[in-house]
Structures are given as structure tokens and as C-alpha cells.
């Protein structure tokens, strides 16, 4: 259960190793018979169906172990990315995202995603470099004077989007968007709390860093507004 990458990688290897044989030997036979079947894609589809069976059997066994469950989700997302980008798998075919979208699994995924995001926010705001810009010494890069915590937070949101963007239904994606909105509001509250501690020195380093953080986040969210 702790090594889903073993069978996921094995399937990717099988798909890659058989591609030439299927294209050179099997596809001409299908073409000659007037069939519209793509041998390579059908081979991939058959192997993915085996993975779906395996996932359906494994997920109930690790649903309440955060570490194992997160590892499984991470490995499945990596597998899906390679399956589509390298092997040309079709989005209309069955995929692992359908298994991750099933109610009990999906709700668990949302829960652990939120848990780890909040932990990340705790650590980024308690870091010594939280209010310092990574690029403070490079003036042409650092026009917005973005503190490290704001940049890390927006990267966190971007990573979450990247993880859920291939979910098969809009309703599931919207639930993840709801989580992101919660995280933005949580971050806003945290910034407000820090700002209240700094009101006596409103021209101080940290107070200005908070204003820069807010400006940066608002700007990036506005840029993302066109992303359906």
C-alpha cells in the first residue's frame, strides 16, 4: 500500500516499451481491416482499467492514513500527467481522476489538502524570512517588494490548482476552488492579526511588507481572473 508508484511506473513502462510494436505490427493490421481502432491507445486503456481496479481495492485500506493517502494522490497525479503528456492518452478515456472524484475519496482528498495547506501557512508565516523579499538585492526584479510569505502563499494556491485542474467534472473543481477561497480568507485574517501588532509603527518594515503582500496577492488574483 505504501508503494503505488511501483505498479504505476510499471504500467508506464509497459506502454512505452510496447508502443513501437503496436504501431509497426498491430496498427497496419487494424488499418487494413478498415478499423478505426488505435492499437496503442487501446493497449493503454486496457492497462489503465487494471489500475482503476487496483485503486478501487486499495483506497479504502488507506483512506484514514494521511501519509499513505497523500502519497497515493501525489503518485496518481504524476502518473496521469505522464500518461497524457508523453503517451497521448485521451481525456475521453477512463482515468484515475474518476476514482479520486468518488465521494468518500474526494472528501478525504479535500480534507488532507486543507490540512497540509494550513500547516504550510503556519510554517511560512513563522519563518524568519517571512517578511523579507527573496529578490531584495535585485532591484529590476523586485518592483513590488513582495515578502516571501506572500509569494509562497500564491505558489501554494497555484500548486493546488495544478493538482485539481484535470478533475473530470466542474462541480468537483468548484469544491477545490471553495477550499482556495477559504485559504485566501484565512491568510487575510493572519495578515490582519500581524498588522494589528504593527499599528504603532505604520511606517515600519513589517507594516510596509504587509501592504506589499496584499497588493501583490490582489494583483495576482486579478491576473488569474481570466483563468476559467
N, C-alpha and C positions, 0 to 999 in steps of 0.2 A: 504493500500500500504506500510505502514511503518513496517508491521509485517509479512513478508513472512515466518518467522520461525514458525508461528502458523500452517499453512497448511503443511509445510514441515515436522515438527515434528509429526503432526497428522498422516501423511501417514506412517512414520517410525514406529509409534506405532501400526497402523493397521497391517503392515507387520509382526512385531514381535508378536503381540497378536494372529494372525491367523496361524502362522507357524505350531504349533503342530496339530491343527485341520486339516489343509490341508495335512500335512504329514501322519497323522494317519488315517484319514477318507476318504479323497478325492483321494490321490495318489494310494492307493490299488485298487480303482475302475478303475482308468485310466490304471494301470498296468494290471489288469485282462482283460481289453478290448484290450490289446495289443497296447495301445497308447504310444508314446514316449514323450508325454507332461509332463512337470514338473509342478505340480499344484502350488507350492509355487512361482516359477519364473513367471508363467503366471499371478498369482494374483498381484505380484509386478509390472509386466509390465503394467497391466491394470491401476494400481494406478499412475504409472509414466506418463502414457499417459494423465491422468487428470491434473497432474502438468504441463505438457508441454502446454496444452490448457490454463491453468491459467497464466503461464509465458508469453505466446504469447499475452494474453489480457492485462497483467499488464505492461510489459516492455515499450511499447510506452508512457504510462502515467507518467513514472518516468525517462525517458531517459536523461532528462536535469536537473535533480536534483542530483547533485554529491553525496550527503549524502545518499539519498534513494537508488540510483543506486548501490553505493559501498556496502551498507548493503545487498542488494539483492544478489549481486555476492558472497559476503562472505558466506551468508547463503546457497546459492545453492552449493557452493564448499564443505561446511561442510556436507550437505545432501548427495551429491554424494559420498564423502569419506565413510560415514557410510553405504550407500546403497551397495557399493561394498565390503567393508572390513567385515561388520557384517552380511549382508544378502545375500552375494554371488551373487549379480546381475551380469549379463553377459555383457561384453563390446560390444557384437554384438547387444544388445537391444537398443531401443531408449533411449536417456539420455538428461539431461538438458544441457549438453555441446553443443548439436546440436543447441539449441536455442541461447546460448551465442555466437555461431560461426556465426550466421546470420549477414550479412554485417553491418547494422546500429548499432546493439547491440555490435558487436565485435569492431568496430572502436571506439565506445564510451568507451568500457572497456579499450582498449589500451590508450586512451586519459587520462582517470582518473587514470589509473595505473601509467602513466608517471608523471602526476601532483603530486600525493601523494608521489611518489619516490623522486622527486626533492625537495619537502617540507621536506622529511625525511633527505635528504642530507644536506640541509640548516641547519637543527637543529643539526645534528651530528657534522658538522664542526664548528658551533658556540658554541658548548658545551665547558665548562671549562675543561672537561676531554678528549677532542678530541685527544690530542697527548700523553696521558698517557696510559700505558698498564693496562688492568684490572688485570693482574696477576703479576704486577711488584714485588710483595713481595714473589712470589713463583718461585724460580729460575729454578726448573726442568720442570715447565710448560711453562716458558716464554723464550725459547731459541731464538725465533725470535724477541722478544721485540716489539710485534705488538701494535701499538697505537689503542685506542678504535675506532676511526673513520673508520679505515681500516677494523676492524673486523665487525663493524656494517654494513658497506657497503657491505661486502661479504655475510653477513646474509640476507641483503635486496635482493641481487641477487638470493640467494638460495630460499627465500620465493616466489619470482616471478616465478621461475622455478616450484616450488611445485604447484603454482596456475594454471599454464597453461599446465602442463605435460599431463593431461588427455584430452586435446582437440582432437577431432576426426580426424583432418587432419594435415599432416606435414606442409602444407603451412601456416596454422594459427600459428602453433608453431614457424615457422621461423619468422613470423612477431613479435612475442614476443621476439625471440632471437635478432632481429634487435633493439628492444627497449633496451634490456640489453646491447648491444654493444654501443648504444648511451649513456647510463648511465655510462659505463666504461670510455668512451671518455670524458664525462662531468666531471667525478671525476678526471681524469688525468689532465684536464685543471685547475681544482680547486687546485690540489696539486702543479702544476707548478706555479700558482699565489702566493700561500703561500711560495713556495720555493724561489721565486724571492725576497720576502721581507726579507728572511733569509740569503741571499748570503754573507752578511758581517760577519756572524758568522757561517761559514760552518761546524764547529765542535760543534756548539751549540745544545742544547737539541731538539729544534723543527726540525732543518735541519736533524739531525740523525733520528728523528721519521718519517720524510717524506720518507727517504731512506728505512727504515724498512717497512713502509706501502707499498711502491712499490714492494719491494722484496716479501712480504707476498702475495700480490694480484697476482703477476706473478706466484708464486708457486702454489697457489690455482687454478688459471685458467689452469695451466698445468695439475694439478690433474684431473680437470673436462674435459680435452680434450678427454678422453675415453667415456664420457657420451653422447651417441647418442642424 
